[in-house]
Amino acid sequence: MIDNSGAFVMQDSVPLVVTEVNSEDPEHHRGLIANPNCSTIQMLVALYPLHKAKPIKRIVVDTYQSVSGMGAAAVDELNTQTKLVLEGKSAVSHVYPHQIAFNVLPEVDVFLDDGYTKEEWRMREETRKILHDDNIAISATCVRVPVVIGHCESIHVEFNEPMSPEEARVILADSPGVKVLDDPAVNLYPYPWSVAGSDDVFVGRIRRDASHENGLVMWVVADNMRKGVALNAVQIAGHLISKGWI
């Protein structure tokens, strides 16, 4: 079984798999494999090729997550609220604690005792498990935005030695599942409307982190309903079949 529920992601005996990152982990599965959080998937598809070249020490990520990550009821709520607000009427919230139309909510999943949400906790712990490195420092802030499909991430990443934006672009351009859209001179960068319906993870605005000599900043966007959920599960199944592990 390939599970999308999140119930098994941190169980040691259950492989947590992103096929472009740790495709060998499911070899010794015990009949159950976990699919990571959609935000974790797209972040690691973009970061892992760079991590292989120069190991990552620290990640600070802010996500801008579409309502489809909460299901059909959330999409319906956004559509209904948008219509009501444009008509000058009051919007009532059922799925979210506050109005989502024309608004942003810094709350994805429940809050934990340390002030982080469960979504933010998952991004941290899943990343460490998938990369097999508990020493990577990670902090996440996850925000819900009034977009139907497509999660965006602003990622600040610190390596153990400097990596230039040019080097990162070359590595990512040759990486599976990644497309680089990065030419600010002509306003070329990924955004949700342009990536919806695509299976790839799109990366743009790659630049030096002005606050750290070993840091890069990038903007990562993906269709959360495809690469973030369905496609990764299908890729895991296909990989298992190709390897004869099922």
C-alpha positions as CSV (number, residue, x, y, z in Angstrom):
1,M,0.0,0.0,0.0
2,I,1.2,3.5,-0.8
3,D,-0.4,5.7,1.8
4,N,-1.3,9.4,1.3
5,S,-2.9,10.0,4.7
6,G,0.3,11.0,6.6
7,A,-0.5,8.5,9.3
8,F,2.7,6.5,8.8
9,V,5.3,9.1,7.6
10,M,7.4,9.0,10.7
11,Q,7.3,5.3,11.5
12,D,10.9,4.0,11.2
13,S,9.8,0.8,9.5
14,V,7.8,2.7,6.7
15,P,9.8,4.1,3.8
16,L,9.0,7.8,3.1
17,V,9.7,8.2,-0.6
18,V,10.3,10.9,-3.2
19,T,11.3,9.0,-6.3
20,E,13.8,11.6,-7.5
21,V,15.5,11.7,-4.1
22,N,15.5,8.3,-2.3
23,S,14.2,5.8,-4.7
24,E,16.2,2.9,-3.1
25,D,14.5,3.3,0.3
26,P,11.5,1.1,-0.6
27,E,13.5,-1.9,-1.5
28,H,13.0,-3.6,1.9
29,H,9.4,-2.4,2.4
30,R,7.0,-4.4,4.6
31,G,4.0,-3.8,2.4
32,L,3.5,-0.2,3.3
33,I,5.2,3.0,1.8
34,A,4.3,6.5,2.8
35,N,3.8,9.5,0.4
36,P,5.3,12.7,1.9
37,N,3.6,16.0,2.3
38,C,3.1,17.8,-1.0
39,S,5.1,20.8,0.1
40,T,8.0,18.5,1.2
41,I,8.0,16.7,-2.1
42,Q,8.3,19.8,-4.3
43,M,11.0,21.3,-2.1
44,L,13.2,18.2,-2.1
45,V,12.8,17.6,-5.8
46,A,14.4,21.1,-6.2
47,L,16.9,20.9,-3.4
48,Y,18.2,17.3,-3.6
49,P,20.3,17.8,-6.8
50,L,22.0,20.8,-5.1
51,H,22.4,18.8,-1.9
52,K,24.3,16.0,-3.8
53,A,26.7,18.6,-5.1
54,K,27.3,20.5,-1.9
55,P,25.6,19.3,1.3
56,I,22.9,21.5,2.8
57,K,23.3,22.7,6.4
58,R,20.1,24.8,6.8
59,I,16.8,25.5,5.1
60,V,14.3,28.3,5.9
61,V,11.1,27.8,3.8
62,D,7.9,29.8,3.5
63,T,5.1,28.2,1.7
64,Y,2.1,29.7,-0.1
65,Q,-0.3,26.8,-0.4
66,S,-3.4,26.6,-2.5
67,V,-6.8,25.7,-1.2
68,S,-7.0,22.5,-3.2
69,G,-4.6,21.0,-0.6
70,M,-7.6,21.0,1.8
71,G,-9.9,19.2,-0.7
72,A,-13.0,20.0,-2.8
73,A,-14.8,21.7,0.1
74,A,-12.1,24.3,0.4
75,V,-12.2,25.0,-3.3
76,D,-15.9,25.5,-3.1
77,E,-15.5,27.8,-0.1
78,L,-13.0,30.0,-1.9
79,N,-15.3,30.2,-5.0
80,T,-18.4,31.0,-2.9
81,Q,-16.6,33.6,-0.8
82,T,-15.1,35.3,-3.8
83,K,-18.5,35.7,-5.4
84,L,-20.0,37.0,-2.2
85,V,-17.2,39.5,-1.6
86,L,-17.3,40.8,-5.1
87,E,-21.1,41.4,-4.7
88,G,-20.4,43.3,-1.5
89,K,-21.8,40.7,0.8
90,S,-20.3,39.0,3.9
91,A,-18.5,35.8,3.5
92,V,-19.0,33.0,6.0
93,S,-16.2,30.5,6.7
94,H,-16.7,26.8,7.4
95,V,-13.5,25.1,6.2
96,Y,-11.1,27.7,7.4
97,P,-11.2,29.7,10.6
98,H,-11.3,33.0,8.7
99,Q,-12.3,34.2,5.3
100,I,-9.9,32.9,2.6
101,A,-11.1,35.0,-0.3
102,F,-8.8,38.0,-0.9
103,N,-6.9,36.9,2.2
104,V,-3.9,34.9,3.5
105,L,-3.9,32.6,6.5
106,P,-0.7,31.7,8.3
107,E,-2.2,28.4,9.5
108,V,-2.0,25.1,7.6
109,D,-3.1,22.2,9.8
110,V,-3.3,22.4,13.6
111,F,-1.0,24.4,15.9
112,L,1.4,22.4,18.1
113,D,2.7,23.4,21.6
114,D,5.9,25.0,20.2
115,G,3.9,27.4,18.0
116,Y,4.6,25.6,14.7
117,T,1.8,23.9,12.8
118,K,1.7,20.2,12.1
119,E,2.4,21.0,8.4
120,E,5.5,22.9,9.4
121,W,6.6,20.1,11.7
122,R,6.1,17.6,8.9
123,M,8.2,19.5,6.4
124,R,11.1,19.5,8.9
125,E,10.9,15.9,10.0
126,E,10.1,14.5,6.6
127,T,13.0,16.3,5.0
128,R,15.4,14.9,7.6
129,K,14.0,11.4,7.1
130,I,14.1,11.4,3.3
131,L,17.6,12.9,3.2
132,H,18.8,10.6,6.0
133,D,20.3,13.6,7.9
134,D,19.0,14.6,11.3
135,N,21.6,17.4,11.4
136,I,20.0,19.6,8.8
137,A,18.4,22.7,10.4
138,I,15.0,23.5,9.1
139,S,12.4,26.1,9.9
140,A,9.1,26.4,7.9
141,T,6.2,28.9,7.9
142,C,3.2,27.5,5.9
143,V,0.5,29.9,4.6
144,R,-2.8,29.3,2.9
145,V,-3.5,31.6,0.0
146,P,-6.6,32.2,-2.2
147,V,-5.3,30.1,-5.2
148,V,-7.1,27.0,-6.4
149,I,-4.1,24.9,-7.6
150,G,-0.4,25.3,-7.2
151,H,1.9,25.6,-4.1
152,C,4.7,28.1,-4.0
153,E,7.7,28.1,-1.8
154,S,10.3,30.8,-1.0
155,I,13.4,28.8,0.0
156,H,16.5,30.1,1.7
157,V,19.2,27.3,1.7
158,E,22.6,27.3,3.3
159,F,25.3,24.9,2.0
160,N,28.5,23.8,3.6
161,E,30.4,25.9,1.0
162,P,29.4,28.6,-1.5
163,M,27.3,27.7,-4.5
164,S,26.8,30.3,-7.2
165,P,23.4,30.9,-8.8
166,E,24.9,29.9,-12.2
167,E,26.1,26.6,-10.8
168,A,22.7,25.9,-9.3
169,R,20.9,26.7,-12.6
170,V,23.2,24.3,-14.5
171,I,22.6,21.5,-11.9
172,L,18.9,22.0,-11.8
173,A,18.5,22.2,-15.6
174,D,19.9,18.6,-15.8
175,S,17.8,17.2,-12.9
176,P,14.8,14.9,-13.2
177,G,11.4,16.4,-12.6
178,V,12.8,20.0,-12.5
179,K,12.3,22.8,-15.0
180,V,14.2,26.1,-14.5
181,L,12.3,29.3,-15.4
182,D,14.6,32.1,-14.4
183,D,15.1,35.3,-16.4
184,P,13.9,38.3,-14.4
185,A,14.8,40.6,-17.3
186,V,11.8,39.4,-19.1
187,N,9.6,38.6,-16.1
188,L,10.2,34.9,-16.4
189,Y,9.6,32.9,-13.3
190,P,7.1,30.2,-12.3
191,Y,3.7,31.0,-10.8
192,P,0.7,28.8,-10.0
193,W,-1.5,29.7,-13.0
194,S,1.3,28.7,-15.4
195,V,2.2,25.4,-13.8
196,A,-1.3,23.9,-13.1
197,G,-1.6,20.6,-15.0
198,S,2.2,20.0,-15.1
199,D,4.0,17.1,-13.5
200,D,7.3,19.0,-13.0
201,V,8.6,21.2,-10.2
202,F,9.5,24.7,-11.5
203,V,12.3,26.8,-10.1
204,G,13.1,30.5,-10.6
205,R,14.5,33.6,-9.0
206,I,17.7,31.8,-8.1
207,R,20.0,34.3,-6.4
208,R,22.6,34.7,-3.8
209,D,21.4,35.0,-0.2
210,A,22.6,38.5,0.7
211,S,22.6,37.5,4.4
212,H,25.0,34.5,4.1
213,E,28.0,33.8,1.9
214,N,27.0,30.1,1.5
215,G,23.4,30.7,0.9
216,L,21.0,30.7,-2.1
217,V,17.4,31.9,-2.4
218,M,15.0,30.4,-4.9
219,W,11.3,30.3,-5.8
220,V,9.7,26.9,-6.3
221,V,6.3,26.2,-7.7
222,A,4.4,23.0,-8.5
223,D,0.9,21.6,-9.1
224,N,0.2,20.2,-5.6
225,M,-2.6,17.9,-6.9
226,R,-0.2,16.2,-9.4
227,K,3.4,16.1,-8.2
228,G,2.3,16.8,-4.7
229,V,-0.1,13.9,-4.3
230,A,-1.1,11.7,-7.2
231,L,2.0,11.6,-9.4
232,N,4.5,10.8,-6.7
233,A,2.4,7.9,-5.5
234,V,2.2,6.6,-9.1
235,Q,5.9,7.1,-9.6
236,I,6.6,5.1,-6.4
237,A,4.4,2.2,-7.7
238,G,6.1,2.3,-11.1
239,H,9.5,2.2,-9.5
240,L,8.6,-0.7,-7.3
241,I,7.3,-2.7,-10.4
242,S,10.4,-1.8,-12.5
243,K,12.7,-3.0,-9.7
244,G,10.7,-6.2,-9.0
245,W,10.1,-5.2,-5.4
246,I,6.4,-6.0,-5.6
